[in-house]
Amino acid sequence: MESNKNSELYDVVIIGSGPAGYTAGIYAARANLRTLIIAGVTAGGQLMLTGIVENFPGFPEGVMGPELMDAMRNQAERMGVEIVYEDAVDVDFNTYPRKVMTDSNTFLAKTVIIATGASPRWLGLESEKRLLGRGVSSCATCDGPLFKGAKCAVVVGGGDSAMEYALFLSNLVEKVVVVHRRDKLRASKIMQERALSNPKIDFVWNSVVVDVLGELRVEGVKIRNTLTGEERVIPCNALFVAIGHAPSTEIFRGKIELDEEGYIRLRNGLETSVRGVFAAGDVHDKRYRQAITAAGFGCMAAMEAIRFIEGGWPERLTQEYRTAKALGEEPEAVSNP
């Protein structure tokens, strides 16, 4: 039977268990702070769906994504981090201490680090899901080098990320084919110019991928012209989907400031719009989205949480909250002192 955590106060509660969350936990626990990671029912983040990782420092032969996440989790636990494998379902940042709720518990926190990450948007094909990690990828920077010397890679998308993928892959494979559902790109002008002028990049306009071919690995994609309905097959060795990411911030909507895409807006480093609540990793980072950068952000968020606590802010916020309540003011009055 799980113990009730409602009356227990943590120095740091971290929501999320990818590289950002585990790194934040390691740093916070090493500072002798009572630290909790709410890992989620499915822990480990996007790397749990990744094959071999060759660009994370310290692994000259590469490391499997799940193996890397297990190592981070073990290190965090060895440092004294408590981990619960539940999903955070709600938060209350209008009171102090801050509250993070799961289905079975409410956790009290002096500081909170949001490291819930982002999920790539997929095409929604069964074959795409089946061949994920076997030639289907959402990250050319991560997985492109695995296809060095291949004849062809297909990129789906028309934005900056898709053009970055295509340009990156053009240095690795013989030919890159960009499939875009419209007749013009939405990428920035400079990225368009670079991609369109690259002789190794071909474009297929007004088309969508309707199937990924291959049993054990990607062998081609079937595309359909959106204007004529005509279908044809493009033989390829890999498919990179670059149609955007969706940050995992739904439970924070209306609780902290988000941008128009749902990413967390930051101020004063990695602090959110609420005092003592920080963010780390893909939940705010649209540009890099790498395991190593997420880990770096986790380190920085933990250091900011440590300084926040050492600076006496928890005691000040607690007193301000009590004063506001005594005066009959809204708790929000102390959210951003």
C-alpha positions as CSV (number, residue, x, y, z in Angstrom):
1,M,0.0,0.0,0.0
2,E,1.5,3.3,-1.1
3,S,2.1,5.9,1.7
4,N,0.3,9.2,1.6
5,K,2.6,12.0,0.6
6,N,0.2,14.9,1.2
7,S,2.0,16.1,4.3
8,E,5.5,15.7,3.1
9,L,7.5,18.7,1.7
10,Y,10.2,18.2,-0.9
11,D,12.9,20.8,-1.7
12,V,12.6,19.9,-5.4
13,V,9.9,18.1,-7.3
14,I,10.8,17.2,-10.9
15,I,8.0,16.4,-13.4
16,G,9.5,14.2,-16.2
17,S,12.1,11.5,-16.5
18,G,14.1,12.1,-19.7
19,P,17.7,13.4,-19.8
20,A,16.6,16.8,-18.4
21,G,14.6,15.3,-15.5
22,Y,17.2,12.8,-14.4
23,T,20.1,15.2,-14.7
24,A,18.2,17.8,-12.6
25,G,17.5,15.1,-10.0
26,I,21.2,14.2,-9.8
27,Y,22.3,17.8,-9.3
28,A,19.6,18.6,-6.8
29,A,20.2,15.5,-4.7
30,R,24.0,16.1,-4.7
31,A,23.2,19.5,-3.2
32,N,21.6,17.5,-0.3
33,L,18.1,18.6,-1.3
34,R,15.2,16.3,-0.8
35,T,14.3,15.5,-4.4
36,L,11.4,13.7,-6.0
37,I,11.0,12.8,-9.7
38,I,7.5,12.1,-10.9
39,A,8.6,9.9,-13.7
40,G,5.3,9.0,-15.3
41,V,3.8,5.6,-16.0
42,T,6.0,5.4,-19.1
43,A,9.4,6.7,-17.9
44,G,12.5,7.7,-19.8
45,G,11.3,10.1,-22.5
46,Q,11.8,9.9,-26.2
47,L,15.1,7.9,-25.9
48,M,13.1,4.9,-24.8
49,L,12.0,4.7,-28.4
50,T,15.4,5.3,-29.8
51,G,17.9,2.7,-31.1
52,I,21.6,3.3,-30.8
53,V,22.7,6.7,-29.7
54,E,26.1,7.6,-31.1
55,N,26.4,11.3,-30.1
56,F,26.1,11.2,-26.4
57,P,29.5,11.9,-24.9
58,G,31.2,9.1,-23.0
59,F,30.0,6.2,-25.1
60,P,32.6,5.7,-27.9
61,E,30.8,2.6,-29.2
62,G,27.4,4.2,-28.9
63,V,24.7,3.2,-26.4
64,M,21.1,2.1,-26.8
65,G,18.5,4.7,-25.9
66,P,16.8,2.6,-23.1
67,E,20.2,1.6,-21.7
68,L,21.3,5.2,-21.5
69,M,18.1,6.1,-19.6
70,D,18.4,3.2,-17.3
71,A,21.9,4.4,-16.4
72,M,20.7,7.9,-15.7
73,R,17.8,6.6,-13.5
74,N,20.2,4.3,-11.6
75,Q,22.6,7.3,-11.0
76,A,19.8,9.5,-9.8
77,E,18.6,6.8,-7.4
78,R,22.1,6.2,-6.1
79,M,22.2,10.0,-5.3
80,G,19.1,9.6,-3.2
81,V,16.4,10.8,-5.6
82,E,13.0,9.4,-4.9
83,I,11.1,8.3,-8.0
84,V,7.4,7.6,-8.4
85,Y,6.1,6.0,-11.6
86,E,2.9,7.9,-11.9
87,D,1.7,10.6,-14.3
88,A,1.3,14.2,-13.0
89,V,-2.3,15.1,-13.7
90,D,-2.5,18.6,-12.2
91,V,-0.6,21.3,-10.5
92,D,-1.4,24.2,-8.2
93,F,1.1,27.1,-8.5
94,N,-1.2,29.7,-6.9
95,T,-0.4,28.5,-3.4
96,Y,2.8,28.0,-1.5
97,P,4.4,25.4,-1.2
98,R,3.6,24.5,-4.8
99,K,1.5,21.4,-5.3
100,V,1.9,18.6,-7.9
101,M,-0.9,16.0,-8.1
102,T,-1.0,12.5,-9.4
103,D,-4.0,10.2,-9.4
104,S,-3.1,9.0,-5.9
105,N,-1.0,11.7,-4.2
106,T,-0.4,15.4,-3.8
107,F,3.2,16.4,-3.5
108,L,4.3,19.6,-1.8
109,A,7.4,21.4,-3.2
110,K,9.5,24.4,-2.4
111,T,10.6,24.4,-6.1
112,V,9.3,22.6,-9.2
113,I,11.3,21.7,-12.3
114,I,9.1,20.9,-15.4
115,A,10.9,18.5,-17.7
116,T,8.0,16.8,-19.4
117,G,9.6,17.2,-22.9
118,A,7.9,17.2,-26.3
119,S,6.7,14.6,-28.6
120,P,7.3,14.5,-32.4
121,R,4.3,14.7,-34.6
122,W,3.9,11.6,-36.7
123,L,2.1,10.7,-39.9
124,G,-0.2,8.3,-38.2
125,L,0.6,5.3,-40.3
126,E,0.7,1.8,-38.8
127,S,3.8,1.0,-41.0
128,E,5.5,4.1,-39.7
129,K,5.0,2.9,-36.1
130,R,6.1,-0.6,-37.0
131,L,9.4,0.6,-38.6
132,L,10.2,3.2,-36.0
133,G,13.9,2.8,-35.1
134,R,14.3,0.6,-38.3
135,G,14.7,3.5,-40.7
136,V,11.9,5.7,-39.5
137,S,13.0,8.6,-37.4
138,S,12.0,12.1,-36.2
139,C,15.6,13.3,-35.7
140,A,18.1,13.4,-38.6
141,T,20.8,14.8,-36.3
142,C,20.4,11.8,-34.0
143,D,19.9,9.0,-36.6
144,G,21.2,10.3,-39.9
145,P,24.8,9.2,-39.5
146,L,23.5,5.6,-39.2
147,F,22.7,5.9,-42.9
148,K,26.0,7.3,-44.1
149,G,26.6,6.1,-47.7
150,A,22.9,5.1,-48.3
151,K,21.4,5.7,-51.7
152,C,18.3,7.7,-50.6
153,A,16.6,9.2,-47.6
154,V,13.2,10.8,-47.6
155,V,12.3,13.8,-45.5
156,V,8.6,14.8,-44.9
157,G,7.9,18.4,-44.2
158,G,8.3,21.9,-45.5
159,G,9.5,24.0,-42.5
160,D,12.9,24.9,-41.2
161,S,13.4,21.6,-39.5
162,A,12.7,19.7,-42.6
163,M,15.2,21.8,-44.6
164,E,17.8,21.4,-41.8
165,Y,17.3,17.6,-42.0
166,A,17.6,17.6,-45.8
167,L,20.8,19.7,-45.8
168,F,22.3,17.6,-43.0
169,L,21.4,14.3,-44.7
170,S,22.8,15.6,-48.1
171,N,26.3,15.3,-46.6
172,L,25.6,11.6,-45.7
173,V,23.5,10.0,-48.4
174,E,23.6,10.0,-52.2
175,K,20.2,11.6,-52.6
176,V,17.6,13.3,-50.4
177,V,13.9,13.5,-51.4
178,V,11.7,16.1,-49.6
179,V,8.0,15.3,-49.8
180,H,5.8,18.2,-49.0
181,R,2.0,18.4,-49.0
182,R,1.9,21.9,-50.5
183,D,3.4,23.5,-53.6
184,K,5.8,25.8,-51.7
185,L,7.9,25.6,-48.6
186,R,7.1,27.4,-45.3
187,A,10.7,27.4,-44.2
188,S,12.6,30.7,-43.8
189,K,13.9,32.2,-47.1
190,I,17.5,31.4,-46.4
191,M,16.8,27.8,-45.6
192,Q,14.7,27.5,-48.7
193,E,17.5,28.9,-50.8
194,R,20.0,26.5,-49.4
195,A,17.9,23.5,-49.9
196,L,16.5,24.3,-53.3
197,S,20.0,25.1,-54.6
198,N,21.5,21.8,-53.3
199,P,21.9,19.4,-56.2
200,K,21.5,16.4,-54.0
201,I,18.1,17.4,-52.7
202,D,14.9,16.7,-54.9
203,F,11.4,17.9,-54.1
204,V,8.1,16.2,-54.5
205,W,5.3,18.8,-54.2
206,N,1.6,18.4,-53.4
207,S,2.2,14.9,-52.0
208,V,1.8,12.9,-48.8
209,V,3.3,9.7,-47.6
210,V,0.5,7.0,-47.4
211,D,2.6,4.0,-46.5
212,V,6.1,3.0,-45.4
213,L,7.4,-0.1,-47.2
214,G,9.6,-2.9,-45.8
215,E,9.4,-5.7,-43.4
216,L,12.5,-5.5,-41.1
217,R,13.7,-2.1,-42.3
218,V,12.6,0.8,-44.5
219,E,12.8,0.0,-48.2
220,G,10.7,2.7,-49.6
221,V,7.7,5.0,-49.2
222,K,4.4,5.1,-51.1
223,I,3.3,8.7,-51.8
224,R,0.0,10.1,-53.1
225,N,-0.4,13.3,-55.1
226,T,-3.0,15.4,-53.4
227,L,-4.2,17.0,-56.6
228,T,-4.4,14.0,-59.0
229,G,-4.6,11.1,-56.5
230,E,-1.8,9.3,-58.4
231,E,0.3,7.0,-56.2
232,R,3.9,6.0,-56.7
233,V,6.8,4.4,-54.7
234,I,10.1,6.1,-53.8
235,P,12.7,3.5,-52.9
236,C,14.7,4.7,-49.9
237,N,16.7,3.6,-46.9
238,A,15.2,5.9,-44.3
239,L,12.3,8.2,-43.7
240,F,12.7,11.3,-41.5
241,V,9.4,12.9,-40.3
242,A,9.8,16.6,-39.7
243,I,6.3,18.0,-39.3
244,G,6.8,19.5,-35.9
245,H,6.7,18.7,-32.2
246,A,4.1,19.0,-29.5
247,P,5.3,20.0,-26.1
248,S,3.8,18.1,-23.2
249,T,2.4,21.1,-21.4
250,E,-1.4,20.5,-21.3
251,I,-1.6,20.3,-17.5
252,F,0.2,23.6,-17.2
253,R,-2.1,25.5,-19.5
254,G,-3.5,28.5,-17.5
255,K,-1.0,27.8,-14.7
256,I,2.2,29.2,-16.3
257,E,2.8,31.3,-19.4
258,L,3.0,29.3,-22.6
259,D,3.7,30.5,-26.1
260,E,1.3,30.1,-29.1
261,E,2.7,26.6,-29.8
262,G,2.4,25.5,-26.2
263,Y,6.1,25.7,-25.2
264,I,6.9,27.2,-21.9
265,R,8.0,30.9,-21.9
266,L,11.1,31.6,-19.7
267,R,12.3,34.6,-17.8
268,N,15.5,35.1,-15.7
269,G,17.2,32.0,-17.1
270,L,15.1,28.9,-16.8
271,E,12.4,30.3,-14.5
272,T,8.8,30.2,-15.7
273,S,6.3,32.9,-15.1
274,V,5.8,31.5,-11.6
275,R,8.5,32.1,-8.9
276,G,10.4,29.0,-8.0
277,V,9.0,26.9,-10.9
278,F,11.6,26.2,-13.6
279,A,11.6,24.4,-16.9
280,A,14.3,22.2,-18.6
281,G,14.6,20.5,-22.0
282,D,12.4,20.1,-24.9
283,V,9.4,21.5,-23.0
284,H,10.8,24.9,-23.8
285,D,13.6,24.2,-26.3
286,K,12.4,24.3,-29.9
287,R,15.8,24.7,-31.5
288,Y,18.2,21.9,-30.4
289,R,16.1,19.1,-29.0
290,Q,19.1,16.8,-28.3
291,A,19.6,14.5,-25.3
292,I,22.8,16.3,-24.4
293,T,21.2,19.7,-24.5
294,A,18.3,18.5,-22.5
295,A,20.7,17.2,-19.9
296,G,22.5,20.5,-19.8
297,F,19.2,22.3,-19.3
298,G,18.4,19.9,-16.5
299,C,21.7,20.8,-14.8
300,M,21.0,24.5,-15.1
301,A,17.4,24.2,-13.8
302,A,18.6,22.3,-10.8
303,M,21.3,24.9,-10.1
304,E,18.7,27.7,-10.3
305,A,16.5,25.7,-7.9
306,I,19.4,25.3,-5.5
307,R,20.1,29.1,-5.6
308,F,16.4,29.8,-5.1
309,I,16.3,27.8,-1.9
310,E,19.6,29.0,-0.6
311,G,18.4,32.6,-1.2
312,G,15.6,32.1,1.3
313,W,12.8,32.5,-1.2
314,P,10.7,29.6,0.1
315,E,10.4,31.2,3.5
316,R,9.6,34.6,2.0
317,L,6.9,33.1,-0.3
318,T,5.4,31.1,2.6
319,Q,5.1,34.3,4.7
320,E,3.7,36.3,1.8
321,Y,1.2,33.6,1.0
322,R,0.0,33.5,4.7
323,T,-0.2,37.3,4.7
324,A,-2.2,37.4,1.5
325,K,-4.6,34.8,2.9
326,A,-5.0,36.7,6.1
327,L,-5.8,39.9,4.1
328,G,-8.3,38.0,2.0
329,E,-6.3,38.5,-1.1
330,E,-6.0,36.0,-4.0
331,P,-3.2,33.5,-3.7
332,E,-2.0,34.7,-7.1
333,A,-0.7,37.8,-5.4
334,V,2.3,35.8,-4.3
335,S,2.9,33.8,-7.4
336,N,5.2,36.4,-8.9
337,P,6.5,38.6,-6.1
